[in-house]
Amino acid sequence: NCFVPISEIISVEETELNKKQRNIGKWQKMTKLHAFTVYYVKKARNHRWRCSDVTFWCVDEHLCNQWIQALKELLELQKSRPKQLLVYINPYGGKRQGKRIYEQKVAPLFSLASISTDVVITEHANHAKDNLFEVNIYKYDGVVCVGGDGMFSEVMHGLIGRIQKDSGIDQNNPKASLVQCNIRIGIIPAGSTDCICYSTVGISDPVTSALHIIVGDCQALDVSSVHHNNTFLKYSVSLLGYGFYGDILKDSEKKRWMGPMRYDYSGFKTFLSHHYYEGTIAYQPAKHALGSPRDKDSCRSGCYICKKSEQQLAEQHKDCGLKHEEGEEEWKVIKGKFLAINAVNMSCACPRSPKGLSPAAHLADGSADLILVRKCSRFDFLRYLVRHTNQDDQFDFPFVDVYRVKNFQFTSKLSEDNESNVMDIGKKRFGQFCRDHPACCCNIVNSTWNCDGETLDSSAIEVRVHCQLMKLFARGIEENCKDEAAYRQSSAEQLL
């Protein structure tokens, strides 16, 4: 027998007993019964959460009311729980199931937890982003997006952009100290890809995500800002990919009619083409961050490394704000031919790649893992890709380098002609090659950046990681989440 902590009780309600319930066992002889039901979180295999309940009966109406009142008072003390939410639903994402998923699986749970919601069904691209600049966001305890990674990105850009606008921060300044966004974002997965949800909760399941929102979980998240020529382009929280992953996204955008299968098709096609790109990368190591991309210390709920970074961030704010010391720290320059250049703020795990692109990447340590895959044979590149699906060290190849960084810049020859001021380091010009096979007659230009599943055409960019810029309704992936099908059968009884 185990107990249910108050933090995992969803609600308590007075229960009306029907005739069948009155005639069970020892209660059969009693004339008047009173009951209340406790709804609570039941944890199961693979980080899945479900809403369970247990009903308590007694003959004393006063005692029953005392229990109800006492439990409700304890729930009121859970100040991290949201009371009012702004919900954006993308009805077109994934398999077009967002509206149905919310109405059938999520809305009843919010109602049970006495959470009021204002729901907006998005009608076009950037609808949610634009709306967040108009509504009074400060009356809400959080913003919920129902959709895939693209929908989350839209809400994130709207929310962070609104906070910076209200704080008088110029987002076009790559060295600006961005103001932290304390309004949490909840993700109800309903898209083709739900990488961010999977990497922060451990599963892409609407009910599980809804319950994390209800209990008021909070997970800080690093955000990378991407600039070109002192102009803000995008924010990224998961993957910035140039070369292989950028080419996949660019090709798949033309095949949306295929649905999620377009990623498989475009991935296979891009692998066969085997494009590589020559350029220059300059980066600043994240010396403040603990650990390294090659260690086995994965980011989990209550992560020590992320907590340490949070303490450092608080100390920096205390000491007259954030101090920029980028110019004082050494930049390292790498030149070469690359099949893929990936920068990740999180593991980027998903069902097909349970470890992700960088298994030891942390959600909130103020750094990104920069992964460079140099030109190699197609067979070696395949070996590297296969390791994303198994337990082998995917960085254990002579053509793969990985660094933990806080800033980096990239340029190629074709972009350097017109955008040389993006790179103050590595001024030497480099050419760009089409592929390993000279017989190819196509004139390939720059690759496309894959920025959290959205295309970014500028190949010359400047990227900076902002430590814990935003917060999610999540708690990170919990350790040793075992099968608990029979767990807490009498949990609430133990509590009461």
C-alpha positions in Angstrom: 0.0 0.0 0.0 1.2 3.5 -0.9 -0.1 7.0 -0.2 -1.1 9.7 -2.7 0.6 13.0 -2.0 -1.7 16.0 -2.0 0.3 17.3 -4.9 -1.1 14.5 -7.0 -4.7 14.7 -6.0 -6.8 16.3 -8.8 -10.0 17.1 -7.0 -12.4 16.0 -4.3 -16.2 15.9 -4.9 -19.3 14.9 -3.0 -20.7 11.8 -4.5 -24.3 10.8 -4.9 -24.7 7.0 -4.2 -27.0 5.1 -6.5 -29.2 2.1 -5.4 -26.7 -0.4 -6.6 -23.9 1.1 -4.5 -26.1 1.2 -1.4 -26.7 -2.5 -1.6 -23.1 -3.6 -1.4 -21.9 -5.7 1.5 -22.0 -4.2 5.0 -23.6 -1.0 3.7 -26.8 -2.9 2.8 -28.4 -2.5 6.2 -27.7 1.2 6.5 -30.5 3.6 5.6 -28.6 6.8 4.8 -25.1 7.0 3.3 -22.9 9.9 2.5 -19.8 9.7 0.2 -17.1 11.7 -1.5 -14.7 10.8 -4.3 -11.1 11.6 -4.5 -9.6 11.9 -8.1 -5.9 11.4 -8.2 -3.0 10.8 -10.6 -2.2 7.1 -11.2 1.2 6.5 -12.7 1.8 3.6 -15.1 4.4 2.2 -17.3 6.6 4.4 -19.6 5.8 7.7 -17.8 2.1 7.4 -18.6 -0.3 9.1 -16.2 -4.0 8.4 -15.8 -6.8 9.8 -13.7 -8.1 7.3 -11.1 -10.6 7.7 -8.3 -11.7 6.1 -5.1 -15.0 6.7 -3.2 -15.3 6.8 0.6 -18.6 6.1 2.3 -19.8 6.9 5.8 -23.1 7.3 7.7 -22.1 10.6 9.3 -22.9 13.6 7.0 -20.9 16.0 9.2 -17.8 13.8 9.1 -18.1 13.5 5.3 -18.3 17.2 4.9 -15.3 17.7 7.2 -13.2 15.4 5.0 -14.3 17.2 1.8 -13.6 20.6 3.3 -10.2 19.6 4.7 -9.0 18.1 1.4 -10.2 21.1 -0.6 -8.3 23.4 1.8 -5.2 21.4 1.2 -5.6 21.6 -2.5 -6.1 25.4 -2.3 -2.6 25.5 -0.7 -1.1 24.1 -4.0 -0.3 27.6 -5.3 1.5 26.3 -8.4 -1.7 25.0 -9.9 -3.3 26.9 -12.7 -6.8 28.4 -12.3 -7.3 30.0 -15.7 -5.7 28.9 -19.0 -5.5 30.3 -22.5 -5.8 27.4 -24.9 -4.8 27.4 -28.6 -5.9 24.5 -30.8 -4.4 23.8 -34.2 -7.1 21.9 -36.0 -5.0 21.1 -39.1 -1.8 19.7 -37.5 -0.8 16.0 -37.6 -3.8 13.9 -38.4 -6.2 16.8 -37.9 -7.2 15.4 -34.5 -6.3 18.4 -32.3 -9.8 19.6 -31.6 -11.2 16.1 -31.0 -8.3 15.3 -28.6 -8.8 18.4 -26.6 -12.6 18.1 -26.4 -12.7 14.4 -25.5 -9.6 13.8 -23.5 -8.4 17.1 -22.0 -11.3 19.5 -21.5 -13.1 17.0 -19.1 -10.0 16.8 -16.9 -9.7 20.6 -16.8 -13.3 20.8 -15.8 -12.8 18.2 -13.1 -9.9 20.2 -11.7 -12.1 23.4 -11.8 -9.7 25.1 -14.3 -11.5 27.7 -16.5 -10.3 28.1 -20.1 -10.5 30.5 -23.0 -10.2 28.4 -26.1 -9.0 29.8 -29.5 -9.1 27.6 -32.6 -6.4 28.8 -34.9 -7.4 29.6 -38.5 -4.1 30.3 -40.2 -0.3 30.3 -39.6 0.9 32.6 -36.8 -2.7 33.1 -35.6 -1.7 32.1 -32.0 1.5 34.2 -32.2 -0.3 37.3 -33.3 -3.1 36.8 -30.8 -0.6 36.6 -27.9 0.5 40.2 -28.7 -3.1 41.4 -28.4 -4.7 39.6 -25.4 -4.1 40.3 -21.7 -1.8 37.4 -21.1 -1.2 38.4 -17.5 -4.6 37.3 -16.3 -3.8 33.7 -17.2 -1.7 31.2 -15.2 -0.5 29.6 -18.4 -0.9 29.1 -22.1 -1.7 25.6 -23.6 -1.0 24.6 -27.2 -2.8 21.7 -28.7 -0.8 20.5 -31.7 2.7 19.5 -32.7 6.2 21.1 -32.4 5.2 23.7 -34.9 2.2 24.8 -32.8 4.4 25.0 -29.7 7.0 27.1 -31.6 4.3 29.5 -32.6 3.0 29.9 -29.0 6.6 30.2 -27.7 7.5 33.0 -30.1 4.3 34.9 -29.3 4.7 34.6 -25.6 8.5 35.4 -25.4 8.1 38.1 -28.0 5.2 39.7 -26.0 7.2 39.6 -22.8 10.2 41.3 -24.5 8.0 43.9 -26.1 6.3 44.8 -22.8 9.8 45.0 -21.1 11.2 47.2 -23.8 13.8 44.7 -25.0 15.0 44.8 -28.6 14.9 41.2 -29.9 17.1 42.3 -32.9 20.0 42.9 -30.6 21.8 39.5 -30.4 23.5 40.6 -27.1 20.4 41.8 -25.4 19.5 40.3 -22.0 16.1 38.8 -22.6 13.5 38.9 -19.8 12.5 35.5 -18.4 9.0 34.4 -19.3 7.3 33.1 -16.1 4.0 32.3 -17.8 4.2 28.5 -18.3 3.4 26.8 -21.5 1.5 23.4 -21.6 1.8 21.1 -24.5 -1.0 18.7 -25.5 0.6 16.6 -28.2 -1.5 16.3 -31.4 1.0 16.7 -34.2 3.1 14.8 -36.7 6.1 15.3 -34.4 5.9 15.9 -30.6 9.7 15.9 -29.9 9.5 18.6 -27.2 6.7 16.9 -25.3 8.5 13.6 -25.4 11.8 15.1 -24.3 10.3 16.9 -21.3 7.6 14.5 -20.1 8.9 11.1 -21.4 5.8 10.3 -23.5 3.6 11.9 -26.1 0.2 11.3 -24.5 -2.5 14.0 -24.3 -3.9 12.7 -21.0 -0.5 12.6 -19.3 0.3 16.1 -20.5 -3.1 17.4 -19.2 -2.5 15.9 -15.8 1.0 17.6 -15.6 -0.7 20.9 -16.3 -3.4 20.3 -13.7 -1.0 19.5 -10.9 1.0 22.6 -11.8 4.3 21.1 -12.7 7.1 23.5 -13.7 10.2 22.8 -15.8 12.5 25.6 -16.9 13.8 25.4 -20.4 16.7 27.0 -22.2 16.0 28.9 -25.4 18.4 29.7 -28.2 18.0 32.9 -30.2 19.0 32.9 -33.9 20.1 36.1 -35.5 21.4 37.2 -38.9 23.0 40.5 -39.5 21.7 42.0 -36.3 18.2 40.9 -37.2 16.2 38.4 -35.1 15.1 35.3 -37.0 13.8 32.6 -34.7 13.9 31.0 -31.2 14.8 27.3 -30.9 14.3 24.9 -27.9 15.2 21.6 -29.5 17.0 21.3 -32.9 18.9 23.6 -35.1 20.1 21.4 -37.9 22.0 22.4 -41.1 22.8 19.9 -43.8 21.2 16.5 -43.4 18.3 17.5 -41.2 17.8 20.8 -43.0 17.6 19.1 -46.3 15.1 16.6 -45.0 12.8 19.3 -43.8 13.1 21.4 -47.0 12.2 18.3 -49.1 9.4 17.2 -46.9 7.7 20.6 -47.0 6.9 19.9 -50.6 5.2 16.6 -49.7 2.8 17.5 -46.9 0.1 15.6 -48.7 1.9 12.4 -47.6 1.3 13.2 -43.9 3.9 12.0 -41.4 5.3 9.5 -43.9 6.9 12.4 -45.8 9.7 12.5 -43.2 10.6 8.8 -44.0 10.6 9.4 -47.7 12.6 12.7 -47.6 15.0 11.2 -45.1 15.8 8.2 -47.4 16.1 10.5 -50.4 18.4 12.9 -48.5 20.6 10.0 -47.3 21.0 8.8 -50.9 21.9 12.2 -52.1 24.7 12.5 -49.5 25.2 16.3 -49.8 28.0 17.9 -47.8 28.7 21.6 -47.2 31.9 23.5 -46.5 31.9 26.3 -44.0 33.3 27.9 -40.9 32.0 27.5 -37.3 33.1 29.6 -34.4 31.9 28.8 -30.9 32.3 29.7 -27.2 32.5 26.8 -24.8 30.0 26.7 -22.0 32.6 26.7 -19.2 29.9 27.3 -16.6 28.0 24.1 -17.4 28.7 20.9 -15.5 29.3 17.7 -17.3 29.9 17.1 -21.0 28.0 15.7 -24.0 30.0 12.5 -23.7 29.1 11.6 -20.1 26.2 9.3 -19.1 24.5 11.8 -16.9 21.1 12.3 -18.6 18.8 15.1 -17.6 16.0 13.8 -15.4 13.4 15.3 -13.1 15.1 17.3 -10.3 18.3 17.4 -12.3 21.3 18.6 -10.2 23.1 20.2 -13.1 20.0 22.2 -14.1 19.4 23.3 -10.5 23.0 24.4 -10.2 22.6 26.5 -13.4 19.4 28.0 -11.9 21.4 29.1 -8.8 24.1 30.6 -11.0 21.5 32.5 -12.9 19.9 33.9 -9.7 23.3 35.0 -8.5 23.9 36.8 -11.8 20.6 38.6 -11.6 21.4 39.6 -8.0 24.8 41.1 -9.1 23.3 44.0 -11.0 21.9 41.9 -13.9 23.4 39.6 -16.4 26.9 40.5 -17.4 28.0 39.8 -20.9 31.5 38.5 -21.1 31.4 37.0 -24.6 34.2 39.2 -25.8 36.4 38.2 -23.0 36.1 34.5 -23.6 38.0 32.7 -26.3 36.3 31.7 -29.5 37.2 28.5 -31.1 37.1 28.1 -34.9 36.5 25.0 -36.9 36.6 24.8 -40.7 35.7 21.8 -42.8 33.2 19.9 -44.9 30.1 18.8 -43.0 27.3 16.4 -43.7 25.4 17.7 -40.7 25.7 20.5 -38.2 23.3 20.1 -35.3 22.8 22.2 -32.2 20.4 20.9 -29.6 19.1 22.4 -26.3 17.6 19.0 -25.2 18.2 15.4 -26.1 15.6 15.6 -28.9 14.4 12.1 -28.0 11.4 10.6 -29.7 9.9 7.1 -30.0 12.2 6.2 -32.9 15.2 7.5 -31.2 14.7 7.0 -27.4 18.1 8.6 -26.6 17.8 11.4 -29.0 20.6 13.3 -30.9 22.5 14.1 -27.7 21.5 11.8 -24.8 23.3 13.9 -22.1 21.9 17.3 -23.2 20.2 19.2 -20.4 17.0 21.1 -20.5 18.0 24.1 -18.4 21.8 24.4 -18.0 22.3 27.4 -20.2 24.1 25.5 -22.9 23.6 23.7 -26.2 25.4 20.6 -27.6 27.0 21.4 -31.0 27.3 18.2 -33.0 29.5 18.3 -36.2 29.4 15.4 -38.6 32.2 15.8 -41.0 32.3 14.5 -44.6 32.5 10.7 -44.6 31.4 7.7 -46.6 27.7 7.0 -47.0 28.2 3.7 -45.1 29.9 5.5 -42.2 27.1 8.0 -42.1 24.6 5.2 -42.0 26.4 3.7 -39.0 26.2 7.0 -37.3 22.4 7.3 -37.9 21.7 3.8 -36.8 23.3 4.5 -33.4 20.5 7.0 -32.7 18.2 4.0 -32.3 20.4 1.8 -30.0 22.4 2.1 -26.9 25.8 2.5 -28.5 27.8 5.8 -28.2 26.8 7.8 -31.2 29.7 10.2 -30.8 32.3 7.4 -31.0 33.3 8.0 -34.6 36.4 9.9 -35.9 34.3 12.0 -38.1 31.9 13.2 -35.3 32.7 16.0 -32.9 30.5 17.3 -30.1 31.0 20.4 -27.9 29.0 22.0 -25.1 28.6 25.7 -26.1 26.8 28.8 -25.1 27.2 30.7 -28.4 28.1 29.8 -31.9 28.3 31.3 -35.4 28.2 29.7 -38.8 28.9 30.9 -42.4 29.5 29.4 -45.8 31.2 30.8 -48.9 28.0 31.7 -50.7 26.6 33.6 -47.8 29.9 35.1 -46.8 30.0 37.4 -49.9 27.0 39.4 -48.8 26.9 38.6 -45.1 30.5 38.8 -44.0 29.7 41.0 -41.0 27.9 38.1 -39.3 31.3 36.5 -38.8 34.0 38.5 -37.1 36.0 35.3 -36.8 37.2 33.0 -39.6 37.2 35.6 -42.4 38.8 33.2 -44.9 36.5 32.2 -47.7 35.4 28.6 -48.3 33.8 27.0 -51.2 30.8 24.8 -51.2 30.5 21.4 -52.8 27.5 19.6 -54.2 28.1 16.0 -53.2 30.5 13.1 -53.3 29.7 12.3 -56.9 31.2 14.7 -59.5 28.7 13.3 -62.1 26.0 15.4 -60.4 24.9 18.2 -62.7 22.8 20.2 -60.3 24.0 23.4 -58.8 23.2 23.1 -55.1 23.1 26.2 -53.1 23.2 26.6 -49.3 21.4 24.0 -47.2 18.4 25.1 -45.1 18.4 25.3 -41.3 15.9 23.1 -39.5 14.8 25.3 -36.6 12.5 23.1 -34.4 10.8 21.7 -37.5 10.6 25.0 -39.4 12.8 26.1 -42.3 15.3 28.9 -41.9 16.9 29.9 -45.2 19.8 32.1 -44.0 22.9 30.0 -43.8 24.9 32.6 -42.0 23.6 32.8 -38.4 24.6 33.8 -34.9 23.1 31.7 -32.1 23.1 32.4 -28.4 21.7 30.2 -25.6 19.5 32.0 -23.0 19.4 30.0 -19.7 16.0 29.1 -18.5 14.2 31.7 -20.6 10.8 30.0 -20.4 8.9 27.4 -18.4 6.7 24.4 -19.2 4.0 22.6 -17.4 6.3 19.5 -17.0 8.7 18.1 -14.5 11.3 16.5 -16.7 11.6 12.7 -17.3 11.2 10.8 -14.1 13.6 8.1 -13.1 12.6 4.4 -12.9 9.0 4.9 -13.8 7.9 1.3 -13.3 4.7 -0.5 -14.1 2.2 0.6 -11.5 -1.0 -1.0 -12.8 -1.8 -2.3 -9.3 0.1 0.6 -7.6 -2.0 2.8 -5.3 -5.1 0.5 -5.4 -5.7 1.8 -1.9 -3.6 4.9 -2.0 -6.2 7.3 -1.1 -7.4 5.1 1.8 -3.9 5.3 3.2 -3.8 9.0 2.9 -7.2 9.4 4.6 
